[in-house]
Amino acid sequence: MDAATVAAQDPVPDLRARVSGAVLGADDEGYDEARRVWNGIIDRFPLAVVRVADEEDVVTVVGYARDHGLPLAVRGGGHGVAGYGTVDAGIVIDLAALDRVEVEPEAATVRAGGGARLADVDRATTPHGLVVPLGVVSQTGVGGLTLGGGVGWLTRAYGLTADNLLAATVVTASGERVTASGTEHTDLLWGLRGGGGNFGVVTSFTYRARPLPAPLVAVELVYGEPRWPQALRAWEEWTRELPDAMQSIATFLVPPPELGAGDEPLLVLASVWADPDDGATGERLVSELRAAAPPDEESPEADWVAWQSAFDVLGGRDRRGYWRNTSFDRLDDDVTEVLLRRAGEQRWAGTGIDIHHMGGAFARVPADATPFPARGARFWLNVYGAWTDPALDGARTAWVRAFAQDMAPASTGGLYVNFMGSEPGDRGARAVYGDDTLARLAGLKRRYDPENLFRLNHNVLPA
């Protein structure tokens, strides 16, 4: 479907009169920009993109889509690789204007609108000496991040973003506004902590805040390819006995040209210490890794907001993307051979390979406390293919798939929904959650969205 076809079928003139926000159809200036999402492979032509101004607009648009039988996409940051924030011949709710962040320093809580991005939250909390455990790319929307789980620099110290979710305001498929918390709609709160956008439009999230790591102990140790075997072996040994407060991610990538770091692939061991009361231990641990694997280069960071946005250059908009991920427990010779061989093949900027060291507080959350899978995994691998030339779609996608296939023998079976591309039907949800958790999610779906209005996601079908 192209823009001309969409314009001819435009059924939403009355919707324009019923909402306070802007409604962009195919003939409107700004429509092409409004319909785009981060993943350039996703090219959809909605009937309208509604930039809602408030929660009442959300209620109106949900009702309109439901009553007219139109597909409905919900967009927070629009950063998901699966591209579910847009849709052909349907309506997009764009939450970007709902980006207000309110901090209660004494209660150590933060309330963020459904359109807020990670950077909005960090800018609001750090003046109060607080942080919310978030992801690693500051332009990511808090909505999609939280609803899928939320893995980042404080996961070992404080758990997932979803583990720190205290309450949420949700517009359901019926248009009802409900609050999910520890005292009301507790079943829905459980589902929102990793069950994706299956149950409604979340217009606000309330989080538990944590102490700001200050002074910040954070560093990137950088290695050229000849040093990779030693560095990866040293990193694996170093992670075995780390305290919860130390988070580390090993990344293989060709630096983006804008960094001016050359065009050879690098290994970056990035680590951050979360305990503001014991910086000396953090410094000692980093020194131990540095001594075990002296880097070719080193880049320290002293500012939390800057550290949180350091990976933004890897997630620039208009990239074409295909991702795969898995959990695993061992970095023995066989797994290391796969990682080093595949990383050495990767000679183009944009694609990256992240190995997240897990455990800590994340692993101590009971398996049935949230829908998030594989709490016991020691590592999480994300292979994020990204490129700009459509002619490379086949080759780049095949490379990511082949990498994932090579890692399959070491996989412990966990999949992270936020690191997944689109999947038909409920195949994605079934792969992520497994039968027992999926059955519980399906029961929630039947209660809050029995007609599956919210199906543009890794979909949970109503039981």
N, C-alpha and C positions, 0 to 999 in steps of 0.2 A: 504494500500500500504506500502511495506517495502523498505529498502534501495536498495536491489538487483533489485527490479522491476524498481525503479527510474533510477538506473544506466543503465539498459538495454534500456531505452527509452530516454536517454540523447540526446537532440537535440541542444545543445548550444556550440559546439566547436568553431563556428565562433564568438559567443558573447565574448568568452575569448579573442579573438584577437582584439576586437573592443573597449574595455574599458581599462582605466588606472588602475582601481582598481582590487582587487582579485575576481575571480569567483570560487566558491567552489561547486563542484558536489559531488554526492554520493560516488565516489571513492577517493575523496581528503581527506588528513589529515585535521582534524579540521571541517569536515562537520557536525558531530553530535553536536558539540558545537555551530556551526554557525546556525543550524536550530532551536535551542531551544529558547523558550521565557520564560517569568517569570512564567506563570501558567503551572505547571507540568502536568495538565490534558491534555493540548494541545500538541499532538505528531504528527507532520506533517513531510512529506518528500518532500521538494521542488526539482524540477529539478536542480535548482542552487540558491545559495545565492550570490548576487553580492554586495560586499563591495565597493561601489562607492567611487572614489577618488575626484570627483569634480562634478559640475553641468552638465558638458558635458556628463559624464557617466550616469547621471540620464536621460538626454534626449535620449541617446542611448538605455538604458534598457527599458524605457517606449515605445519607438518605436518598439523595438524587441518584447516585449510582445504583443503589439497591432497587429503588422503585422503577428505574428504567432498564434494569438488566444489563448494565454496562460494566465492563471490566474496570477494576479500580486498583491503581498503583499508589503506594504510599512512599514518599521520598523524604528522608531526613537530610543526610549529607550527600546522598547520591553516589557514595564512594564504593559501594559493593561491586565486586567483580562480576557477580551474576546479572547485574543490570536490571533488577526487579523494580527500580524506581521510575520506570516508564513503561508504556504499553501502547500497542496499536489499537486504534479505534475504541479507546476507553478514556477514562479520566485519571489524571495524576493529581494527588493531593501533595503539594509542595509545602513542607513545614518550615522552610528556611526563616520566615519572619518570627517564628516562635522560638527565639534564641536567647531569651532572657535567662540569666543565671543569678540566683539569689543565695547568699551565703549566710548561715547562722553560726558565727564563730563560737559562741559559748556552747551551743548544742553540738557543734562539729557536724553539721549537716549542710547539704547543698541541694538546691532545687534547680533543675535545668529544664528549659523548654525542649520539646521534641525536635526542634530544628537546630538546637545548639550543636556546635562542633567542639572537638576536644580543646582546641585553642581558646574558645570562649570560656570554658570551664577553668582552664589553667590560669587565664588572665584574671579571673574573678577570685580564685581561691588563694593564689600565692601571696597577695598582700596581707592575708590573714594568717600566714604561716601554715596553710593547709593544702592538701591535694586530694583528689579523687583518683583511685587506681583506674587508669584508662589505657588506651592503646599506644601505638608508637608512631602514628602519622597524625599530625595535629589537625588536618583538614577533614578527618573522618567525622561523621555524625555520631553523636552520643547514642542516638536511637538504635541504629543498626548494630553498633558495637555492643551495647548493653543487652539487647534482645538475643544476640547470638552467643554472648559470654563475656568477651572483652579480655584479651591477653595483652599484657604490656610490661612496663618496667617495674611494676610493683606487685606482680602476680605472686611471686614466692613470699613476699612480705605480708600481703593482705588479701590474696585471692583475686579472683576475676572481678571485673567491673560489676557483673551481675551478682556476685557474692556480697557486694557492698550496696546493692539496691535495697532501700528500705520501703519505698512506696512508689506507686505510679498512678497517674490519672489516665484513664482509658476511655475512648469512645468506641463502643461496641457496634456490631453490625446492625443492631436494632436502633441505634442512635442514642442509647442510654449512656450517661456519663457515670463511671464508677471509679472508686478508689480502691486499688489493690494494695494491701499492707499486711502487717502482722496481726491485725485485729479484724479486718474485713476483706472479703474476697481473697482469703489467703491462698486458695487453690489457684487463682489467677496469678498472684504474685509468684508462686512457684513456677508456673508456666512461662512467665516473662523473664525469668532468670536463666535464659538459654534456649527457650523454645521458639525463638524467632518471632516474626511479625504476624503470627497466625490468628491472634485473638482480638485485634482491634487496633485503633490508632492511638498510640501513647502520646499524649500532649504534654506531659511533664514527668520527670523522673526525680525522685528524692534519694540522695546517696548519703552514706556515712563517709565523712571526710577523715583523712589521716594526717599525721604531722608532716609538714614539708621537709624533705631531706635537705637541710641547710646547716652548715656549709655542705655543698654538694660534692660528693666523691663519685665522679663519673669519668670514664676514659674509654677511648677507642684505641686498641692496639692493632696495627695494620701490618700485614705480611704479604710479600710477593710469593709467587707460586713455589719457588724452591723451598720456602720455609713452611709450607702448609702441613706436611706430615708431622713435623716436630710440634708445631703450634697446636694442631688439632688434638694430638695425643696428650700434650700438656694440659690443654683445656679440659679434656675429658677427665683426667685425673684430678684436676683442681676442683671440678664441680662435685666430686663425690662426697665431700664433707662440709660443704658450704653452709653457713647459717642462713636462716630465712631471709635476712635483710639484703643478701647479695643476689642480684638478678643479672644474668648474662645471656647474650644472644650472639651466636657465631653466624656471620653472614659472608657468603661468597658472592661477588659481583664484579662487573666491569663498571668503574665509576662513570656516572653521567658526565658528558662533556663540560657542563657548567661548573663542575668541581675543579677542573684543570688538573686532575690527578693521573693523567695518562690513559691509555686504552688497553692495558693489560689487566687480567682478572686479579682481584685481591681477596684476601681473607681478612675480615674485620672482627675482632673479638671485643664487643662492646659490653661494658659492665657498669652497673650503678648500685650504690649502697643506700639503703632506705632508712637507716637508723640515725637520726640527727643527734642523738646523745652519745654516740660512740664512733665518731669519724675515724679515730685512730685504728680501729679494727678494720674498717673498710680500706683504709690506705695500706695496711699491712697485707690484706688479702690480695689487693691489686699488685702490690710489690712481689708477692710470691708468684703470681702468674707471669709477671714481667720477667722475673729471674729464670723461671722454667722455660720460657719461650721469648727471648729478647726480640722485640718487634723491629721491623724496618723503619716504621714511623709510629708516632704516638700523638693522639689528639685529645687533650683533657677538656672538660666542660665544667664551668662553675655556676651556670644559671639553669634552673629547672625548665623554664619555658623554652629556652634555646635547645636544651637536650631533648625535650618532648617533640620538637619540630625538626630535629636533625635528619630524620628519615623522610621528610616531606619531599625532597628532591627525587626520591625513588617512586613517589606516588603521584606524579604530575598528571593533570587531566589530559584527556584525548589519547592516552595510550590505549593500544589494543591489548586485551589481557586474557590470559587463561591460566588458572591456578590449580594446583593439586596439593594435598597435605596428608599427613599421617602422623601417628604417634609411634614411638619406638623406645626401647629401653637400653640398647647397647650400642656402643661405638667401638666394636672390636675390629679386627683386621678386615673382615668381609664387608662390614658396613662402611668403614673408612675408605676402602678401595672404591666402592660405588660413589661415595660423595666426592672424593678427590678426582676421580675420572670424569664424572659428569661436570663438576665445577670447572675442570680444565678445558672442557669442550666449549664452554660458554664464553664466546668472544665478542658479544654484542652488548651494548649498554641498554639498561632497562630491566632485564630479567635479573632476578636475585634468588638466592637460596638461604633461608633463615633456619637455624636450629635453635629453638627456644629451650633453655634449661628450665624444667618445671620442678615440681616437688614443693616443699615448704608448706605454707598455709593453704595453698591451692589443693594440695594432696590430702589435707586433713578434713576437708569438707566431705561429709558422708555422701556416698554415691547417689542416694535417693533424695538428697536435700535440694537438688536442682536437676534440670534435664541434661546438664552438660556431661558429656561422656568421658571415660578414660582418665579419671582423676589420678590413677596410679602411675601414669606414664612418666618416664624420666625425661624424655625429650619430645618436642613437637617439631616436625619438619614442615615448612611451607616453601613450595617452589612456585614463585610468582613470575610467570612469563609476561613480559610487556615489550611492545614494539610499536612502531608507527606506520609501517608500510603494509597495506592490505595484502599485497602479494606474498607476504611472509606468513600469513595466517596458518597455512597448512604445515609448514616446516617448524615454526615456533611451537605450535600446539602439539605436534608430534614429539618434539623434544621433551616437553614437560611430561607428556604421557609416558614416554619411554623411561624417563627418570623415575616417575612414580612406580612403574612396573618393576624396575630394578630394585626399588626399596621394599617392595611388597613382602619378600621373605622375612624381613626384619620387623614388619609392622605389628604393633600390638592391637590394631583394630580401631583405634580412635580416629574420628574425623571431626574437624572443627568447622562448624557450619559457615562461619564468616570467611573462611579461606576457600570456599567452594564456588565453582561456577554453577550455572543453571542446570537443572535436571528436570526431566518430564515427570508430571504427576507427583506421587509421593516418594519417588525413588531416592531423592536426596535425603529427605527426612528419615526414611527407613534405614538408609546406610549410616546416618549419623547416630540415631538414638537407640536402635535396637528394639526388639519386640515389646519388652515390658514398659520402657519409658514411653515409647510411641503409643502404646495402648492408653496410658494415663493422659498423654497429651491429646489423644483423640477424644477422650471423654470431656476434656476441657473445651475442645473445639465444638463438640456437640452442644455444650451449654452456652457458649458465647458467640459462636458463628456457625450455626447448624447448616446454613446454605452455602458455606464456603465463599463468602464475599471476599474475604482476605486470602486469596489463593496465589497472588503473585509474590511468592517467597519459596523457601524450601518447604513445601506444603505438607501440612498435617491434615489428612482427610477426617471429617467428622466420623466418629465411631457409629 
